[in-house]
Amino acid sequence: MKVLTSEELKERWSIFSKNYQHYNECATAPVAFILITSLGVTSEFGDNNKCKSILEVACGPGAGTKLCLDYKKDSTKLTSTDISNEMIQLTKEKLGITNQDSNEISELNFKIQQCNAEQLPFENGSFDRYFSNFCLHLVASPETMLKEAYRVLEVGGIAAFSVWGRPENSNQFTIVKKMAEEIGLNFGTQSRSPFHLNDANKIRQLALDAGFSRVLVGYTFVNSPIQNGEEYSKVFLSNPDMQSFIKTLDNDTFSLWKSKIVNHVDQILSKGEFIGSEATYIVCTK
């Protein structure tokens, strides 16, 4: 079973960054909001409104970053990070940072930098809040990422993570493969499934093993704004892995596969059902 290294992840997301921003980011924002809310950034309950310093890991093109900036207090520090410099640049563009040599918005107590989620360049106890949206299931060692989150949090700090949910509730990510199998196509990949952390009990135990004293876990569904099968095929046949696979197919086979995808999506939508995906998320206290 192949697991991508940090360098391979960096290369993959750098190549896919603009496509991801254009087609996929909109579906991640609702989950980012759940994570930010779980940190207490948007509320006034108890001591929740007293968070001093937030770390965002794997900011991507910046949807969660912008949400956090919109809701946090100006006095609260936010440090956003990503392994891909291209994602960092897209986030800076979203936030209106036009000077390429600048990595901060000082009046908002905001900084952004490139780093590896499994090797954070921060001292122990540097933050009291941490969130990472759809990254934990991608890294080579989720255990290491969780331990790093635990390390950089102060005692009493809160971390929130999301990953892909259960495949049976995530047609957005299963239609392409299902339609391929119906016509005898096999992706031939031995890569670790992005669904490998979907089980609530498994991911909760991983966080407890990393040292967190309390871990709450749940599921949420996010519908895609996709309106028809043609839109779906454009989005989900555009990622690097799909493009590499498509190059191995003759035109007739590809056309048959694509038509089945388009028709299947249109049938789902015609029944009044959403195209979308489930997220598993955890909220952890140190």
Phi, psi and chi 1 to 4 in degrees:
 res  aa     phi    psi   chi1   chi2   chi3   chi4
   1 MET       -  120.6  179.5 -179.9   63.9      -
   2 LYS   -84.6  132.8  178.7  175.0  174.4   53.7
   3 VAL  -121.2  127.3  176.7      -      -      -
   4 LEU   -66.8  137.9  -64.5 -179.3      -      -
   5 THR   -76.9  170.6   65.9      -      -      -
   6 SER   -60.4  -40.3  -64.9      -      -      -
   7 GLU   -66.4  -38.2  -75.3  -58.1  -48.3      -
   8 GLU   -68.3  -37.4  -72.0  171.0  -31.6      -
   9 LEU   -63.2  -43.7  -82.1  174.0      -      -
  10 LYS   -58.8  -45.9 -178.0 -166.6  -62.0 -175.0
  11 GLU   -64.5  -44.4 -179.5 -179.6    4.6      -
  12 ARG   -60.2  -49.1  173.8 -169.2  174.9   87.6
  13 TRP   -75.5  -23.8  -73.1  102.6      -      -
  14 SER   -68.1  -42.2  -66.5      -      -      -
  15 ILE   -66.5  -39.6  -67.2  170.3      -      -
  16 PHE   -92.3   -0.4 -169.4   46.6      -      -
  17 SER   -57.6  -48.4   57.8      -      -      -
  18 LYS   -72.6  -38.3  -70.8 -172.5  176.2  179.5
  19 ASN   -62.6  -41.8  -89.3   10.9      -      -
  20 TYR   -61.6  -45.1  179.8   85.7      -      -
  21 GLN   -60.5  -42.8  179.9 -171.6   43.8      -
  22 HIS   -71.5  -41.9 -173.7   72.3      -      -
  23 TYR  -104.5  -31.7  -66.3  126.2      -      -
  24 ASN  -112.5  -24.7  -57.3   99.6      -      -
  25 GLU   -60.2  -35.1 -174.3 -176.6   27.8      -
  26 CYS   -60.1  -28.8   57.6      -      -      -
  27 ALA   -83.7  -12.3      -      -      -      -
  28 THR   -91.8  -22.7   68.7      -      -      -
  29 ALA   -60.1  -42.8      -      -      -      -
  30 PRO   -60.1  -35.6  -24.7   36.0      -      -
  31 VAL   -72.9  -37.4 -178.1      -      -      -
  32 ALA   -57.7  -39.8      -      -      -      -
  33 PHE   -65.2  -38.7 -173.6   74.2      -      -
  34 ILE   -61.3  -43.7  -70.5  173.7      -      -
  35 LEU   -63.8  -45.7  -59.8 -173.1      -      -
  36 ILE   -63.0  -41.1  -66.9  164.8      -      -
  37 THR   -62.6  -39.3  -60.5      -      -      -
  38 SER   -65.6  -23.4  -61.9      -      -      -
  39 LEU   -80.0  -10.2  -61.4 -177.9      -      -
  40 GLY    88.6    8.0      -      -      -      -
  41 VAL   -66.4  -31.3  175.8      -      -      -
  42 THR   -98.9    3.4   64.9      -      -      -
  43 SER  -124.4  174.2   69.1      -      -      -
  44 GLU  -122.3   21.5  -61.3  -69.3  -29.8      -
  45 PHE   -74.9  128.0  -66.9  112.3      -      -
  46 GLY    50.6 -125.9      -      -      -      -
  47 ASP   -93.9    6.8  -67.6  -27.8      -      -
  48 ASN   -60.0  -32.2  -77.6  -14.8      -      -
  49 ASN   -81.0    6.2   62.8  -26.6      -      -
  50 LYS  -103.1   13.2  -63.8 -179.6 -179.4  178.5
  51 CYS   -60.9  136.1   58.4      -      -      -
  52 LYS  -103.6  -35.5  -55.0  180.0  -63.6  -65.6
  53 SER  -150.0  120.4 -174.2      -      -      -
  54 ILE  -111.0  136.3  -54.4  166.8      -      -
  55 LEU  -112.4  126.3  175.3   62.9      -      -
  56 GLU  -106.8  126.1  178.4 -171.7   16.7      -
  57 VAL  -111.9  129.5  172.1      -      -      -
  58 ALA    68.8   64.7      -      -      -      -
  59 CYS   -71.3  -19.1   63.5      -      -      -
  60 GLY    59.8 -142.3      -      -      -      -
  61 PRO   -79.6    2.9  -12.2   27.8      -      -
  62 GLY   104.7   12.0      -      -      -      -
  63 ALA   -61.5  -49.1      -      -      -      -
  64 GLY   -68.0  -34.4      -      -      -      -
  65 THR   -59.5  -48.5  -48.6      -      -      -
  66 LYS   -65.4  -40.5 -173.5  155.7 -167.6  -36.1
  67 LEU   -60.2  -45.0  -79.4  169.4      -      -
  68 CYS   -64.7  -41.7 -164.5      -      -      -
  69 LEU   -63.0  -37.7  -78.4  173.5      -      -
  70 ASP   -66.6  -31.6  -73.2  -16.0      -      -
  71 TYR  -102.6  -27.2  -79.4   93.4      -      -
  72 LYS   -72.0  160.9   79.9  172.0 -174.1   66.8
  73 LYS   -75.0  148.2  -65.4 -175.4  175.5 -178.8
  74 ASP   -59.8  -28.1  -71.2  -12.2      -      -
  75 SER   -76.4  -16.8   59.0      -      -      -
  76 THR   -81.1  129.3  -60.0      -      -      -
  77 LYS   -79.5  140.2  -63.3  176.9 -177.8  178.3
  78 LEU  -127.8  124.0  172.0   62.4      -      -
  79 THR  -116.2  119.4  -58.1      -      -      -
  80 SER  -108.6  143.8  -66.4      -      -      -
  81 THR  -138.7  157.9   67.6      -      -      -
  82 ASP  -156.5  153.4 -160.0  -81.6      -      -
  83 ILE   -75.9  -21.7 -162.5  170.3      -      -
  84 SER  -100.5  123.7  162.9      -      -      -
  85 ASN   -64.8  -32.0 -175.6   59.5      -      -
  86 GLU   -63.9  -39.7  -78.6   70.3   16.3      -
  87 MET   -64.6  -39.2  -70.3  -64.8 -162.3      -
  88 ILE   -58.7  -44.3  -64.5  -72.4      -      -
  89 GLN   -65.4  -39.4  -63.1  -51.2  -46.1      -
  90 LEU   -64.6  -39.1  -69.8  174.9      -      -
  91 THR   -64.1  -43.5  -62.5      -      -      -
  92 LYS   -61.0  -40.5  -71.4  168.3   63.9  173.4
  93 GLU   -62.5  -43.0  -70.5  173.4   14.7      -
  94 LYS   -60.1  -35.8 -173.2 -174.8  -64.0  -66.3
  95 LEU   -89.9    0.1  -58.2  179.2      -      -
  96 GLY    79.0   22.3      -      -      -      -
  97 ILE   -84.8   97.9  -57.7  175.8      -      -
  98 THR   -87.4  -22.0   55.4      -      -      -
  99 ASN   -81.2  111.1 -179.4   -5.6      -      -
 100 GLN   -64.8  -18.6  -69.6  -55.5  -57.6      -
 101 ASP   -87.0   -6.8  -66.1  -32.6      -      -
 102 SER   -98.7  137.0  175.3      -      -      -
 103 ASN  -125.3   30.8  -69.7  -50.6      -      -
 104 GLU  -155.1  160.5   63.1 -179.9   59.5      -
 105 ILE  -124.8   95.6  -54.8  174.8      -      -
 106 SER   -62.6  -36.9   56.5      -      -      -
 107 GLU   -68.8  -17.2   61.6  -90.0   26.0      -
 108 LEU  -105.7    6.7  -64.4  179.4      -      -
 109 ASN    55.7   44.2  -91.1  -44.7      -      -
 110 PHE  -118.1  135.9  170.9   74.3      -      -
 111 LYS  -135.4  152.9  -66.2 -178.1  178.4 -179.7
 112 ILE  -136.2  141.4 -170.4  167.8      -      -
 113 GLN  -155.1  158.4   66.8 -175.7   81.6      -
 114 GLN   -87.3  131.1 -174.8  176.8    7.6      -
 115 CYS  -164.5  169.5   74.5      -      -      -
 116 ASN   -95.7  128.0 -176.3  -17.2      -      -
 117 ALA   -60.7  -23.4      -      -      -      -
 118 GLU   -93.5   -4.2  -62.5  173.6   82.0      -
 119 GLN  -143.8   71.4  -65.4  177.3  -45.8      -
 120 LEU   -71.6  133.5  -63.1  174.2      -      -
 121 PRO   -88.5   45.7   34.4  -36.4      -      -
 122 PHE  -127.3  151.1  -53.3  109.3      -      -
 123 GLU   -70.8  159.3  -62.4  -65.9  -33.1      -
 124 ASN   -56.4  137.6  -64.5   -8.3      -      -
 125 GLY    66.7   29.3      -      -      -      -
 126 SER   -77.8  -20.3  -63.1      -      -      -
 127 PHE  -132.7  157.8  -55.9   90.8      -      -
 128 ASP  -111.8   -2.4   61.5   -8.7      -      -
 129 ARG  -142.0  147.8  -61.4  -69.1 -171.6  -86.1
 130 TYR  -149.6  135.4  170.1  116.5      -      -
 131 PHE  -143.6  149.1   72.9  100.6      -      -
 132 SER  -145.9  118.1 -176.8      -      -      -
 133 ASN  -101.1  113.4 -163.7   24.7      -      -
 134 PHE    58.0   51.6  -67.0  114.5      -      -
 135 CYS  -128.3  -36.4  176.0      -      -      -
 136 LEU   -55.6  -35.7 -173.6   62.6      -      -
 137 HIS   -78.4   -9.3   59.6  -69.4      -      -
 138 LEU   -95.4  -30.5  -61.7  175.5      -      -
 139 VAL   -69.2  159.1  -63.3      -      -      -
 140 ALA   -61.8  -39.7      -      -      -      -
 141 SER  -130.8   95.7  172.8      -      -      -
 142 PRO   -57.2  -32.9  -24.6   34.5      -      -
 143 GLU   -61.1  -42.1  -65.5   85.9   -7.6      -
 144 THR   -67.4  -41.5  -59.8      -      -      -
 145 MET   -61.6  -41.6 -177.8  174.1  170.7      -
 146 LEU   -65.3  -40.6  -74.8  163.7      -      -
 147 LYS   -66.6  -35.6  -72.0  176.3 -178.2  176.9
 148 GLU   -67.4  -39.7  -83.2  -68.5  -89.7      -
 149 ALA   -61.1  -44.5      -      -      -      -
 150 TYR   -61.4  -42.0 -179.5   86.0      -      -
 151 ARG   -63.5  -44.7  179.9 -176.7   66.2   79.2
 152 VAL   -81.7   -7.4  -58.9      -      -      -
 153 LEU   -87.0  145.1  -83.8  175.1      -      -
 154 GLU   -78.8  163.1   63.4  179.9   41.4      -
 155 VAL   -60.2  132.9  174.9      -      -      -
 156 GLY    89.7   -7.1      -      -      -      -
 157 GLY   -69.7  160.9      -      -      -      -
 158 ILE  -124.4  135.7  -56.8  171.6      -      -
 159 ALA  -123.4  143.6      -      -      -      -
 160 ALA  -131.7  134.1      -      -      -      -
 161 PHE  -131.5  148.1  -56.2   82.1      -      -
 162 SER  -128.4  150.4   63.2      -      -      -
 163 VAL  -141.3  172.9  -62.5      -      -      -
 164 TRP   -61.1  140.4  -77.2   20.9      -      -
 165 GLY   -86.3 -153.9      -      -      -      -
 166 ARG   -75.5  133.0  -65.6  164.3  -68.5 -167.3
 167 PRO   -59.1  -33.2   16.0  -28.0      -      -
 168 GLU   -67.3  -14.6   61.0  -91.8   26.9      -
 169 ASN  -111.4   18.9  -62.0  -31.6      -      -
 170 SER  -135.6   62.3  -55.5      -      -      -
 171 ASN   -60.0  -26.4   60.6   11.8      -      -
 172 GLN   -52.2  -36.9  173.6  175.1  -44.7      -
 173 PHE  -103.9    2.1  -65.3  126.1      -      -
 174 THR  -117.1  -15.5   57.7      -      -      -
 175 ILE   -63.4  -44.0  -69.7  170.3      -      -
 176 VAL   -57.7  -48.6  166.9      -      -      -
 177 LYS   -68.0  -40.7 -177.1  178.5  179.7 -178.6
 178 LYS   -60.3  -44.5  179.7  179.6  178.7 -179.2
 179 MET   -69.4  -32.8  -65.9  -59.2  100.5      -
 180 ALA   -64.8  -44.1      -      -      -      -
 181 GLU   -64.5  -32.3  -69.2  172.9  -13.5      -
 182 GLU   -65.0  -24.2  -74.9 -166.8    4.0      -
 183 ILE  -110.4   16.9   59.9  172.5      -      -
 184 GLY    82.3   16.9      -      -      -      -
 185 LEU   -88.9  140.6  -68.5  179.5      -      -
 186 ASN  -128.1  122.2 -172.2  -29.7      -      -
 187 PHE   -63.6  -22.4  -67.0  147.7      -      -
 188 GLY    65.6   20.3      -      -      -      -
 189 THR   -93.5  142.3  178.1      -      -      -
 190 GLN  -109.9   18.2  -62.1  -60.2  -45.5      -
 191 SER   -70.2  151.1  -63.1      -      -      -
 192 ARG   -61.4  136.2 -177.0 -178.8   64.5 -172.8
 193 SER   -69.3  137.5  168.9      -      -      -
 194 PRO   -63.5  -12.6  -20.0   31.6      -      -
 195 PHE   -87.3    6.5  -71.7  108.3      -      -
 196 HIS   -67.1  -15.1   73.7  107.7      -      -
 197 LEU  -110.8   16.8  -66.7 -179.5      -      -
 198 ASN   -68.1  -24.8   75.3   81.4      -      -
 199 ASP   -72.2  124.3 -179.2   78.8      -      -
 200 ALA   -60.0  -42.8      -      -      -      -
 201 ASN   -66.7  -37.9  -68.5  -33.7      -      -
 202 LYS   -65.9  -48.5  176.3 -179.7  178.6  179.8
 203 ILE   -70.1  -33.6 -166.9  171.8      -      -
 204 ARG   -63.5  -43.1  180.0  174.6 -177.0  -89.0
 205 GLN   -64.9  -38.0 -169.7   59.4   53.0      -
 206 LEU   -59.3  -42.1  -74.5  176.2      -      -
 207 ALA   -69.0  -38.9      -      -      -      -
 208 LEU   -64.0  -40.6  -70.3  170.2      -      -
 209 ASP   -64.5  -27.4  -69.8  -15.5      -      -
 210 ALA   -75.2  -11.3      -      -      -      -
 211 GLY   120.4  -10.6      -      -      -      -
 212 PHE   -64.3  140.2  -71.6  101.0      -      -
 213 SER   -83.9  -27.9   61.8      -      -      -
 214 ARG  -140.5  134.3 -175.5  176.4   78.0  160.7
 215 VAL  -134.7  118.6 -179.7      -      -      -
 216 LEU  -102.0  142.7  -54.0  177.7      -      -
 217 VAL  -136.9  146.3   61.5      -      -      -
 218 GLY  -158.8  176.6      -      -      -      -
 219 TYR  -123.1  149.8  -63.4  103.8      -      -
 220 THR  -146.5  149.5 -170.4      -      -      -
 221 PHE  -107.2  138.3  179.9   81.9      -      -
 222 VAL  -124.8  119.4 -179.0      -      -      -
 223 ASN   -80.9  148.4   64.1  -75.7      -      -
 224 SER   -85.6  147.9  167.2      -      -      -
 225 PRO   -77.6    3.6   28.4  -34.4      -      -
 226 ILE   -57.2  133.7  -74.5  168.9      -      -
 227 GLN  -105.5  -15.8  -63.8  -64.2  -53.3      -
 228 ASN  -161.1  172.1   55.8   62.2      -      -
 229 GLY   -65.6  -34.9      -      -      -      -
 230 GLU   -63.4  -42.7  -77.1  -67.7  -17.9      -
 231 GLU   -61.4  -43.8  -76.8 -174.6    0.6      -
 232 TYR   -59.5  -47.9  176.8   91.6      -      -
 233 SER   -63.2  -35.1   67.2      -      -      -
 234 LYS   -64.9  -39.8 -173.9  174.5 -177.1 -179.9
 235 VAL   -72.7  -52.2  171.8      -      -      -
 236 PHE   -91.4    1.5  -71.6   95.2      -      -
 237 LEU  -106.4   11.2  -64.5  179.1      -      -
 238 SER   -99.5  -12.4   67.6      -      -      -
 239 ASN   -73.5  161.3   72.5   59.7      -      -
 240 PRO   -55.5  -41.3  -26.3   35.3      -      -
 241 ASP   -64.5  -43.7  -70.1  -18.1      -      -
 242 MET   -64.8  -42.1  -76.3  -62.5  103.8      -
 243 GLN   -63.1  -38.6  -74.1  -63.3  -57.9      -
 244 SER   -65.6  -41.3  -64.4      -      -      -
 245 PHE   -67.3  -41.4  179.6   67.4      -      -
 246 ILE   -60.1  -34.3  -72.6  167.6      -      -
 247 LYS   -64.3  -18.4  -70.6  177.4 -178.3  178.0
 248 THR   -87.6   -6.5   68.4      -      -      -
 249 LEU   -99.3  148.4  -54.9  177.2      -      -
 250 ASP   -77.8  164.8   59.6   67.5      -      -
 251 ASN   -61.0  -40.5  -71.0  -23.9      -      -
 252 ASP   -65.1  -42.7  -71.3  -16.9      -      -
 253 THR   -65.4  -43.4  -58.9      -      -      -
 254 PHE   -63.3  -42.0  172.7   66.8      -      -
 255 SER   -63.3  -40.1  -64.4      -      -      -
 256 LEU   -63.8  -46.7  174.9   60.8      -      -
 257 TRP   -59.9  -49.1 -178.3   32.6      -      -
 258 LYS   -61.9  -41.6 -179.4 -177.9  174.8 -177.4
 259 SER   -63.9  -36.8   68.7      -      -      -
 260 LYS   -66.8  -39.4  -72.5 -174.7   69.9   66.2
 261 ILE   -61.6  -49.8  -68.4  170.0      -      -
 262 VAL   -59.6  -47.3  169.7      -      -      -
 263 ASN   -65.2  -39.8  -69.6  -24.8      -      -
 264 HIS   -64.3  -44.2 -172.7   72.8      -      -
 265 VAL   -64.1  -43.9  170.6      -      -      -
 266 ASP   -61.7  -35.7  -74.8  -21.3      -      -
 267 GLN   -66.4  -41.7  -72.8  172.8   10.4      -
 268 ILE   -61.3  -47.4  -68.6  172.6      -      -
 269 LEU   -65.9  -35.1  -66.5  170.0      -      -
 270 SER   -67.1  -21.9   69.9      -      -      -
 271 LYS   -86.2    1.9  -67.9 -172.0  -67.8 -175.8
 272 GLY    82.1   19.8      -      -      -      -
 273 GLU  -104.0  150.6  -60.7  173.8    8.5      -
 274 PHE   -81.2  149.2  -77.4  119.2      -      -
 275 ILE   -89.3  129.4  -60.4  -62.7      -      -
 276 GLY  -176.9 -168.8      -      -      -      -
 277 SER  -147.4  155.5   60.9      -      -      -
 278 GLU   -97.9  144.8 -177.0 -179.4   74.9      -
 279 ALA  -116.3  139.5      -      -      -      -
 280 THR   -98.0  134.5  -53.9      -      -      -
 281 TYR  -138.3  151.0   66.2  100.0      -      -
 282 ILE  -129.8  145.9   54.2  173.3      -      -
 283 VAL  -123.7  118.5 -179.4      -      -      -
 284 CYS  -118.8  137.3  -44.0      -      -      -
 285 THR  -113.4  133.1  -56.9      -      -      -
 286 LYS   -86.7      -  178.8  171.3  178.0  175.5
